[in-house]
Amino acid sequence: MNIVVLERHSVGTDVSVEEFNNYGNVTIHNNTSTPEEVIERVKDADIIIANKAPLNESTLRDANNLKLICELATGFDNVDINYCKSRGIQVSNVVDYSTDAVAQHTFALLFYVLEKLRHYDDYVKSGEYASQSRFSNFDKAFTEIAGKTWGIIGLGHIGQKVAKIATAFGCRVITYSVTKKADTGFFKDKDTGYEYEYVSFDDFLKQSDIVSIHCPLSDLTRGLMNYEAFLKMKPASILINVARGPVVVDADLKRALDENLIGAAGLDVTSTEPMKPENPLSKFMDSDRLIITPHLAWASVEARGRCVSETAKNIKAFIEGEKRNVVWE
């Protein structure tokens, strides 16, 4: 088997990909971004391992030996599934490998803005704390999350993990789903027995002190958090997005922060990645109210290692005639 890795750097050079060598002749490319690069690099491939590289009719038409595409990720937006079906090319992804990492980062973003950590770290390191006479400083007030209402969009594996942690902190958790009616009652966590109420979008926005986004990007979720939505939120509310950037309209979020419609936001994703210099959010410099990280919520060392290992297992299963994490039948 000729195995071509198109984006080795997508899992980081500190994580080994030696496992792939067990299943064929491996050719590694650190990054592949243009269609022209894809066409040239996959023409003799039996198996492609990719993340964001475009895999469609125009880039795969000369890959006559191609049998399997393995996504080094859960998402497969870069793959034309219908074309792969027409060619009999199996597509496999990796599921539930980054749940703990993304849930952890959700709370890291929250506490950074909630407790004004940038301000207080700067205060100490500037020497101001050492020069004051009192033992403490709390000039910028912060609150507890116990007793607050935490709203979750997307109760998949990550959303459920966040809900459990939020509940442990003493939050009331509610949820909104773009595919369910608000009157569908409660979501019951089978492991804990916790119940989370489904509410309408208006009620969700009006009630939530914290909103965290964990849903896939679709026609129903694209632009869901726009200016009209921010108008309905509490002035002190905090928005966290660790899902997909286009669920939030960046320009509308910038406007909402400027107009104090919401208290703060923590983002791991933006509308384009990498973030473009002209993105309005790049001009909002108050780190007490906005933190942006470069799509790293998923990327703990452990999660990246699991991503590679699970991809190797997908290849092994395919060679042995088994279907594992196949995204279409």
DONUVEX-418030 format. One record per residue (C-alpha): residue number from 1; residue in one letter; x, y, z. Coordinates in Angstrom, 1 decimal, decimal comma. Layout:
DONUVEX-418030
+-----+------+--------+--------+--------+
| pos | code |     c1 |     c2 |     c3 |
+-----+------+--------+--------+--------+
| NUM |    A |      X |      Y |      Z |
...
+-----+------+--------+--------+--------+
***
This chain:
DONUVEX-418030
+-----+------+--------+--------+--------+
| pos | code |     c1 |     c2 |     c3 |
+-----+------+--------+--------+--------+
|   1 |    M |    0,0 |    0,0 |    0,0 |
|   2 |    N |    1,2 |    3,5 |   -0,9 |
|   3 |    I |    0,2 |    5,8 |    2,0 |
|   4 |    V |    0,5 |    9,5 |    1,4 |
|   5 |    V |    0,3 |   11,9 |    4,4 |
|   6 |    L |   -0,6 |   15,3 |    3,1 |
|   7 |    E |   -0,5 |   17,3 |    6,3 |
|   8 |    R |    1,9 |   15,8 |    8,8 |
|   9 |    H |    2,2 |   19,1 |   10,7 |
|  10 |    S |   -1,5 |   19,1 |   11,5 |
|  11 |    V |   -0,8 |   16,9 |   14,5 |
|  12 |    G |    2,5 |   18,5 |   15,5 |
|  13 |    T |    6,1 |   17,3 |   15,1 |
|  14 |    D |    6,2 |   16,4 |   18,8 |
|  15 |    V |    3,8 |   13,5 |   18,1 |
|  16 |    S |    5,1 |   10,4 |   16,3 |
|  17 |    V |    3,4 |    9,1 |   13,2 |
|  18 |    E |    5,6 |    6,0 |   13,0 |
|  19 |    E |    2,5 |    3,8 |   13,4 |
|  20 |    F |    1,6 |    4,4 |    9,8 |
|  21 |    N |    4,8 |    2,6 |    8,6 |
|  22 |    N |    3,2 |   -0,7 |    9,8 |
|  23 |    Y |    0,7 |   -0,6 |    6,9 |
|  24 |    G |    2,6 |    0,4 |    3,8 |
|  25 |    N |    5,1 |    2,6 |    2,1 |
|  26 |    V |    4,6 |    6,0 |    3,7 |
|  27 |    T |    5,3 |    9,4 |    2,0 |
|  28 |    I |    5,1 |   12,4 |    4,2 |
|  29 |    H |    4,4 |   16,0 |    3,3 |
|  30 |    N |    4,4 |   18,5 |    6,1 |
|  31 |    N |    1,7 |   20,6 |    4,6 |
|  32 |    T |   -0,5 |   20,5 |    1,4 |
|  33 |    S |   -2,8 |   23,4 |    0,7 |
|  34 |    T |   -3,3 |   23,9 |   -3,0 |
|  35 |    P |   -5,2 |   21,7 |   -5,4 |
|  36 |    E |   -2,2 |   21,5 |   -7,6 |
|  37 |    E |   -0,1 |   20,1 |   -4,8 |
|  38 |    V |   -2,8 |   17,5 |   -4,0 |
|  39 |    I |   -3,1 |   16,3 |   -7,6 |
|  40 |    E |    0,6 |   15,7 |   -7,9 |
|  41 |    R |    1,1 |   14,1 |   -4,5 |
|  42 |    V |   -1,8 |   11,6 |   -4,5 |
|  43 |    K |   -1,6 |   10,3 |   -8,0 |
|  44 |    D |    0,0 |    7,0 |   -6,9 |
|  45 |    A |   -1,7 |    6,7 |   -3,5 |
|  46 |    D |   -3,7 |    3,8 |   -2,2 |
|  47 |    I |   -4,4 |    5,6 |    1,0 |
|  48 |    I |   -4,5 |    9,3 |    1,7 |
|  49 |    I |   -4,2 |   10,7 |    5,2 |
|  50 |    A |   -5,4 |   14,3 |    5,3 |
|  51 |    N |   -6,9 |   17,1 |    7,4 |
|  52 |    K |   -7,8 |   20,2 |    5,4 |
|  53 |    A |   -6,4 |   19,5 |    1,9 |
|  54 |    P |   -9,2 |   19,6 |   -0,7 |
|  55 |    L |  -10,1 |   16,1 |   -1,8 |
|  56 |    N |  -12,7 |   16,2 |   -4,6 |
|  57 |    E |  -13,1 |   15,2 |   -8,3 |
|  58 |    S |  -10,7 |   17,8 |   -9,6 |
|  59 |    T |   -7,9 |   16,8 |   -7,1 |
|  60 |    L |   -8,5 |   13,0 |   -7,1 |
|  61 |    R |   -9,3 |   12,3 |  -10,7 |
|  62 |    D |   -5,8 |   11,0 |  -11,5 |
|  63 |    A |   -5,5 |    9,0 |   -8,3 |
|  64 |    N |   -6,6 |    5,7 |  -10,0 |
|  65 |    N |   -5,4 |    3,4 |   -7,1 |
|  66 |    L |   -7,1 |    5,3 |   -4,3 |
|  67 |    K |   -9,0 |    3,1 |   -2,0 |
|  68 |    L |   -9,2 |    4,9 |    1,4 |
|  69 |    I |   -9,1 |    8,5 |    2,7 |
|  70 |    C |   -8,4 |    8,8 |    6,4 |
|  71 |    E |   -9,2 |   12,1 |    8,1 |
|  72 |    L |   -6,8 |   13,2 |   10,8 |
|  73 |    A |   -9,8 |   14,8 |   12,4 |
|  74 |    T |  -13,5 |   14,3 |   13,1 |
|  75 |    G |  -14,7 |   16,8 |   10,4 |
|  76 |    F |  -14,6 |   15,8 |    6,8 |
|  77 |    D |  -15,7 |   19,1 |    5,1 |
|  78 |    N |  -12,7 |   19,0 |    2,8 |
|  79 |    V |  -13,8 |   15,7 |    1,2 |
|  80 |    D |  -16,4 |   15,4 |   -1,5 |
|  81 |    I |  -18,3 |   12,4 |   -0,1 |
|  82 |    N |  -20,6 |   12,0 |   -3,1 |
|  83 |    Y |  -17,6 |   11,8 |   -5,4 |
|  84 |    C |  -15,9 |    9,3 |   -3,2 |
|  85 |    K |  -19,1 |    7,2 |   -3,1 |
|  86 |    S |  -19,2 |    7,2 |   -6,9 |
|  87 |    R |  -15,6 |    5,9 |   -7,0 |
|  88 |    G |  -16,0 |    3,4 |   -4,1 |
|  89 |    I |  -13,4 |    5,2 |   -2,1 |
|  90 |    Q |  -13,9 |    4,6 |    1,7 |
|  91 |    V |  -13,6 |    7,7 |    4,0 |
|  92 |    S |  -12,9 |    7,3 |    7,7 |
|  93 |    N |  -12,6 |    9,9 |   10,4 |
|  94 |    V |  -11,5 |   10,0 |   14,1 |
|  95 |    V |  -14,2 |   10,5 |   16,7 |
|  96 |    D |  -14,2 |   11,4 |   20,3 |
|  97 |    Y |  -10,5 |   11,8 |   20,6 |
|  98 |    S |  -10,4 |   15,4 |   21,8 |
|  99 |    T |  -13,4 |   15,6 |   24,1 |
| 100 |    D |  -11,5 |   16,1 |   27,3 |
| 101 |    A |   -9,1 |   18,6 |   25,7 |
| 102 |    V |  -11,9 |   20,8 |   24,2 |
| 103 |    A |  -13,9 |   20,7 |   27,4 |
| 104 |    Q |  -10,8 |   21,8 |   29,4 |
| 105 |    H |  -10,1 |   24,7 |   27,0 |
| 106 |    T |  -13,7 |   25,8 |   27,3 |
| 107 |    F |  -13,2 |   26,5 |   31,0 |
| 108 |    A |   -9,7 |   28,0 |   30,4 |
| 109 |    L |  -11,2 |   30,6 |   28,1 |
| 110 |    L |  -14,1 |   31,3 |   30,5 |
| 111 |    F |  -12,0 |   31,8 |   33,5 |
| 112 |    Y |   -9,5 |   34,0 |   31,7 |
| 113 |    V |  -12,1 |   36,6 |   30,9 |
| 114 |    L |  -14,4 |   36,0 |   33,9 |
| 115 |    E |  -11,6 |   36,6 |   36,5 |
| 116 |    K |   -9,8 |   39,2 |   34,5 |
| 117 |    L |   -6,6 |   37,1 |   34,7 |
| 118 |    R |   -4,7 |   39,2 |   32,1 |
| 119 |    H |   -5,3 |   42,4 |   34,1 |
| 120 |    Y |   -4,2 |   40,8 |   37,4 |
| 121 |    D |   -1,1 |   39,1 |   35,9 |
| 122 |    D |    0,0 |   42,4 |   34,4 |
| 123 |    Y |   -0,7 |   44,1 |   37,6 |
| 124 |    V |    1,6 |   41,9 |   39,6 |
| 125 |    K |    4,4 |   41,7 |   36,9 |
| 126 |    S |    4,4 |   45,5 |   36,4 |
| 127 |    G |    5,5 |   46,0 |   40,0 |
| 128 |    E |    2,3 |   47,7 |   41,1 |
| 129 |    Y |    1,3 |   44,9 |   43,5 |
| 130 |    A |    4,7 |   45,0 |   45,2 |
| 131 |    S |    4,4 |   48,7 |   45,7 |
| 132 |    Q |    0,9 |   48,7 |   47,3 |
| 133 |    S |    0,3 |   48,6 |   51,0 |
| 134 |    R |   -2,6 |   46,2 |   51,1 |
| 135 |    F |   -2,3 |   42,4 |   50,8 |
| 136 |    S |   -4,9 |   42,0 |   48,0 |
| 137 |    N |   -6,2 |   43,7 |   44,9 |
| 138 |    F |   -9,6 |   43,3 |   43,4 |
| 139 |    D |  -10,1 |   46,6 |   41,5 |
| 140 |    K |  -11,7 |   44,7 |   38,7 |
| 141 |    A |  -14,6 |   42,7 |   40,1 |
| 142 |    F |  -15,4 |   39,1 |   39,0 |
| 143 |    T |  -18,2 |   36,7 |   39,9 |
| 144 |    E |  -18,6 |   33,0 |   40,7 |
| 145 |    I |  -20,2 |   30,7 |   38,2 |
| 146 |    A |  -22,1 |   28,8 |   40,9 |
| 147 |    G |  -25,7 |   29,6 |   40,6 |
| 148 |    K |  -25,4 |   30,9 |   37,1 |
| 149 |    T |  -27,2 |   29,5 |   34,0 |
| 150 |    W |  -24,9 |   27,9 |   31,5 |
| 151 |    G |  -26,4 |   27,6 |   28,0 |
| 152 |    I |  -25,0 |   24,9 |   25,7 |
| 153 |    I |  -25,5 |   24,8 |   21,9 |
| 154 |    G |  -24,7 |   21,2 |   20,8 |
| 155 |    L |  -25,0 |   18,4 |   23,3 |
| 156 |    G |  -22,7 |   15,9 |   21,6 |
| 157 |    H |  -19,7 |   14,3 |   23,4 |
| 158 |    I |  -18,0 |   17,6 |   24,1 |
| 159 |    G |  -21,2 |   19,5 |   25,0 |
| 160 |    Q |  -22,2 |   16,7 |   27,5 |
| 161 |    K |  -18,7 |   16,8 |   29,1 |
| 162 |    V |  -18,9 |   20,6 |   29,5 |
| 163 |    A |  -22,4 |   20,2 |   30,9 |
| 164 |    K |  -21,2 |   17,8 |   33,6 |
| 165 |    I |  -18,3 |   20,0 |   34,6 |
| 166 |    A |  -20,6 |   23,1 |   34,7 |
| 167 |    T |  -23,1 |   21,2 |   36,8 |
| 168 |    A |  -20,3 |   20,2 |   39,2 |
| 169 |    F |  -19,5 |   23,9 |   39,5 |
| 170 |    G |  -23,1 |   24,6 |   40,6 |
| 171 |    C |  -24,5 |   25,9 |   37,3 |
| 172 |    R |  -27,9 |   25,3 |   36,0 |
| 173 |    V |  -27,5 |   24,0 |   32,5 |
| 174 |    I |  -29,9 |   24,6 |   29,6 |
| 175 |    T |  -29,6 |   23,7 |   26,0 |
| 176 |    Y |  -30,7 |   24,8 |   22,6 |
| 177 |    S |  -30,8 |   22,6 |   19,5 |
| 178 |    V |  -31,3 |   23,8 |   15,9 |
| 179 |    T |  -32,9 |   20,4 |   15,0 |
| 180 |    K |  -35,2 |   20,0 |   18,0 |
| 181 |    K |  -38,3 |   21,9 |   19,1 |
| 182 |    A |  -38,0 |   23,7 |   22,4 |
| 183 |    D |  -40,8 |   21,7 |   23,8 |
| 184 |    T |  -39,0 |   18,4 |   23,5 |
| 185 |    G |  -38,4 |   18,4 |   27,3 |
| 186 |    F |  -35,1 |   17,4 |   28,8 |
| 187 |    F |  -31,9 |   15,8 |   27,7 |
| 188 |    K |  -30,9 |   13,1 |   30,3 |
| 189 |    D |  -27,3 |   12,2 |   30,6 |
| 190 |    K |  -27,2 |    8,4 |   30,8 |
| 191 |    D |  -24,0 |    8,3 |   32,9 |
| 192 |    T |  -24,9 |   10,9 |   35,6 |
| 193 |    G |  -28,7 |   11,1 |   35,4 |
| 194 |    Y |  -28,4 |   14,9 |   35,0 |
| 195 |    E |  -31,2 |   16,5 |   33,0 |
| 196 |    Y |  -30,8 |   19,6 |   30,8 |
| 197 |    E |  -33,8 |   21,4 |   29,6 |
| 198 |    Y |  -34,3 |   22,2 |   25,9 |
| 199 |    V |  -35,5 |   25,8 |   25,5 |
| 200 |    S |  -36,4 |   28,1 |   22,6 |
| 201 |    F |  -33,6 |   30,2 |   21,1 |
| 202 |    D |  -35,0 |   33,4 |   22,5 |
| 203 |    D |  -35,3 |   31,9 |   26,0 |
| 204 |    F |  -31,8 |   30,4 |   25,7 |
| 205 |    L |  -30,3 |   33,8 |   24,9 |
| 206 |    K |  -32,3 |   35,6 |   27,6 |
| 207 |    Q |  -31,6 |   33,1 |   30,4 |
| 208 |    S |  -27,9 |   32,2 |   29,8 |
| 209 |    D |  -25,1 |   33,9 |   31,8 |
| 210 |    I |  -22,6 |   31,8 |   29,9 |
| 211 |    V |  -23,2 |   30,5 |   26,3 |
| 212 |    S |  -20,8 |   27,8 |   25,0 |
| 213 |    I |  -20,9 |   26,5 |   21,4 |
| 214 |    H |  -20,1 |   22,9 |   20,7 |
| 215 |    C |  -22,2 |   22,2 |   17,6 |
| 216 |    P |  -21,2 |   21,3 |   14,0 |
| 217 |    L |  -21,2 |   23,9 |   11,2 |
| 218 |    S |  -24,3 |   23,5 |    9,0 |
| 219 |    D |  -26,7 |   25,6 |    7,1 |
| 220 |    L |  -28,8 |   25,8 |   10,3 |
| 221 |    T |  -25,9 |   26,9 |   12,6 |
| 222 |    R |  -23,9 |   29,2 |   10,2 |
| 223 |    G |  -24,3 |   32,8 |   11,5 |
| 224 |    L |  -26,5 |   31,6 |   14,4 |
| 225 |    M |  -24,8 |   34,0 |   16,8 |
| 226 |    N |  -25,4 |   37,3 |   15,1 |
| 227 |    Y |  -26,2 |   40,9 |   16,1 |
| 228 |    E |  -29,9 |   40,1 |   16,7 |
| 229 |    A |  -28,9 |   37,2 |   19,0 |
| 230 |    F |  -26,5 |   39,4 |   21,0 |
| 231 |    L |  -29,2 |   42,0 |   21,5 |
| 232 |    K |  -31,2 |   39,4 |   23,4 |
| 233 |    M |  -28,3 |   38,3 |   25,7 |
| 234 |    K |  -27,6 |   39,5 |   29,2 |
| 235 |    P |  -25,2 |   42,5 |   29,4 |
| 236 |    A |  -22,8 |   40,6 |   31,6 |
| 237 |    S |  -23,0 |   37,3 |   29,7 |
| 238 |    I |  -20,0 |   35,5 |   28,3 |
| 239 |    L |  -19,8 |   33,7 |   24,9 |
| 240 |    I |  -17,4 |   30,8 |   24,4 |
| 241 |    N |  -16,9 |   29,3 |   20,9 |
| 242 |    V |  -14,8 |   26,1 |   20,6 |
| 243 |    A |  -16,8 |   24,7 |   17,7 |
| 244 |    R |  -16,6 |   26,3 |   14,3 |
| 245 |    G |  -15,9 |   29,9 |   13,6 |
| 246 |    P |  -18,7 |   30,7 |   11,2 |
| 247 |    V |  -21,4 |   29,9 |   13,8 |
| 248 |    V |  -20,5 |   33,4 |   15,1 |
| 249 |    V |  -20,6 |   36,4 |   12,9 |
| 250 |    D |  -17,3 |   38,0 |   13,8 |
| 251 |    A |  -18,3 |   41,6 |   12,8 |
| 252 |    D |  -21,5 |   41,3 |   14,9 |
| 253 |    L |  -19,5 |   40,0 |   17,9 |
| 254 |    K |  -17,1 |   43,0 |   17,6 |
| 255 |    R |  -20,1 |   45,3 |   17,5 |
| 256 |    A |  -21,7 |   43,6 |   20,5 |
| 257 |    L |  -18,5 |   44,0 |   22,5 |
| 258 |    D |  -18,1 |   47,6 |   21,5 |
| 259 |    E |  -21,7 |   48,4 |   22,5 |
| 260 |    N |  -21,5 |   46,4 |   25,7 |
| 261 |    L |  -24,4 |   44,1 |   24,7 |
| 262 |    I |  -22,4 |   41,2 |   26,2 |
| 263 |    G |  -19,7 |   41,1 |   28,9 |
| 264 |    A |  -17,0 |   39,1 |   27,2 |
| 265 |    A |  -16,1 |   36,4 |   24,7 |
| 266 |    G |  -13,6 |   33,5 |   24,5 |
| 267 |    L |  -12,9 |   32,1 |   21,0 |
| 268 |    D |  -10,8 |   29,3 |   19,8 |
| 269 |    V |  -12,1 |   29,6 |   16,2 |
| 270 |    T |  -12,9 |   32,5 |   13,9 |
| 271 |    S |  -14,6 |   32,8 |   10,5 |
| 272 |    T |  -11,4 |   32,0 |    8,6 |
| 273 |    E |   -8,3 |   30,1 |    9,8 |
| 274 |    P |   -5,8 |   31,4 |   10,1 |
| 275 |    M |   -7,5 |   34,6 |   11,1 |
| 276 |    K |   -7,2 |   37,3 |    8,5 |
| 277 |    P |   -5,7 |   40,7 |    9,4 |
| 278 |    E |   -8,9 |   42,5 |    8,3 |
| 279 |    N |  -11,1 |   40,5 |   10,7 |
| 280 |    P |  -12,8 |   43,1 |   12,9 |
| 281 |    L |  -12,1 |   41,1 |   16,1 |
| 282 |    S |   -8,3 |   41,6 |   15,5 |
| 283 |    K |   -8,9 |   45,3 |   16,3 |
| 284 |    F |  -10,5 |   44,6 |   19,7 |
| 285 |    M |   -7,6 |   44,8 |   22,1 |
| 286 |    D |   -9,2 |   44,6 |   25,5 |
| 287 |    S |   -8,0 |   41,1 |   26,8 |
| 288 |    D |  -10,2 |   41,4 |   29,8 |
| 289 |    R |  -13,2 |   41,1 |   27,5 |
| 290 |    L |  -11,9 |   39,0 |   24,6 |
| 291 |    I |   -9,4 |   36,2 |   24,3 |
| 292 |    I |   -8,7 |   34,4 |   21,0 |
| 293 |    T |   -6,6 |   31,3 |   20,7 |
| 294 |    P |   -5,5 |   29,8 |   17,4 |
| 295 |    H |   -7,8 |   26,7 |   17,1 |
| 296 |    L |   -5,9 |   24,7 |   19,7 |
| 297 |    A |   -8,6 |   23,5 |   22,0 |
| 298 |    W |   -8,4 |   20,0 |   20,5 |
| 299 |    A |   -4,6 |   19,9 |   20,5 |
| 300 |    S |   -3,4 |   18,5 |   23,8 |
| 301 |    V |   -0,5 |   16,2 |   23,5 |
| 302 |    E |   -2,7 |   13,3 |   24,5 |
| 303 |    A |   -5,5 |   14,2 |   22,0 |
| 304 |    R |   -3,1 |   14,5 |   19,1 |
| 305 |    G |   -1,5 |   11,1 |   20,0 |
| 306 |    R |   -5,0 |    9,6 |   20,1 |
| 307 |    C |   -5,8 |   11,1 |   16,7 |
| 308 |    V |   -2,8 |    9,4 |   15,1 |
| 309 |    S |   -3,4 |    6,1 |   16,8 |
| 310 |    E |   -7,1 |    6,0 |   15,9 |
| 311 |    T |   -6,2 |    6,8 |   12,3 |
| 312 |    A |   -3,7 |    3,9 |   12,3 |
| 313 |    K |   -6,5 |    1,7 |   13,6 |
| 314 |    N |   -8,8 |    2,8 |   10,8 |
| 315 |    I |   -6,1 |    1,8 |    8,2 |
| 316 |    K |   -5,5 |   -1,5 |    9,9 |
| 317 |    A |   -9,3 |   -2,3 |    9,9 |
| 318 |    F |   -9,5 |   -1,3 |    6,2 |
| 319 |    I |   -6,7 |   -3,6 |    5,2 |
| 320 |    E |   -8,3 |   -6,5 |    7,2 |
| 321 |    G |  -11,6 |   -5,9 |    5,4 |
| 322 |    E |  -13,4 |   -4,3 |    8,3 |
| 323 |    K |  -15,3 |   -1,0 |    8,4 |
| 324 |    R |  -14,3 |    1,3 |   11,2 |
| 325 |    N |  -15,4 |    5,0 |   11,6 |
| 326 |    V |  -16,6 |    5,0 |    8,0 |
| 327 |    V |  -18,5 |    8,2 |    7,3 |
| 328 |    W |  -20,6 |    6,7 |    4,5 |
| 329 |    E |  -21,9 |    3,3 |    3,6 |
+-----+------+--------+--------+--------+
***
